[in-house]
Amino acid sequence: MVYFYRKTIDFSGEDTAIENLRRYVDDRRLWLILTSEQIEQTKSMLARVYKAQFRQEGKLDYKLYIQILELSLKLEDYEDWGKHLTGFKTACKIMLDHILELWRKANNKK
């Protein structure tokens, strides 16, 4: 499981509550309990994301979606702060290629 957050002026992600949550996520001891309505909304969202990407009906696997989302956010953040680093373009290409590979994998699973 991945815990997503963005650092802002008001939120560093480093307070005690966040560290405790991160520990439970890292230990795989955190479970999400969703209502049947939330499950249906998630399934619908995954179908819409799949259709937007591939222009056909299908359903995106939730675990692949999380991986794609995590890498996309990391790439976006890296593009913001890594512009002047050596190997910037190469690192961006590697991340983008990995994202595209995950999308190909999603399309083959149907």
C-alpha positions, 0 to 999 in steps of 0.5 A: 500500500502507498500513502500519498501526500504532498508537502505544503507550507502547512503540512510537512507530512512529518508529524506524529500522526502521519509517522504512525500511519506510515508505520502501519502502512509499511508494516502492511497492518492497515486495512481500508474498510469500504462501504458497498457504495464506495466499492462501486464508486471505485469500480466505476472510477477505474472503468472511466480511467481505463476508457479515458486511456484506451478509448474502449471499455474495460476495467483498470486493475486497482493495484496497477492504478496505484503503481501508475499513480505513485510513479506519476506523482513522483515524476511530477515532483521530480520534474519540479525540483530536479530540473538542474540535476545531472541526468534529469532527462534520463531519469524522467524518461526512465520513469515515463517508460515505466509508467507506459509499461504499466499502462501496456500491462493494464491493457493486456489484462482486460 
